[in-house]
């Protein structure tokens, strides 16, 4: 192996390490935010200071945000080459939303 090839390999390894380090930091931050959201939701329910009229929507919003974090970071939907799985998952989420909305309208009506 020549010195130039060895230098290119070292640069490639250094780049990959830096990229993996940044990815791990993003995942740890996302994980910490999800834990914080879970603790906030638990505290809201455990203290009982808010009326249930406010508690349920807050918990639903935090659950949706957590699901978004999990799709985006932990299922790697942000990475290149994951367009088809992302389309299928987001399509499934949309279909579930429409189904629930339709059931709510039918029940309420």
Order of alpha helices (4+ residues) and beta strands (2+ residues): alpha-alpha-alpha
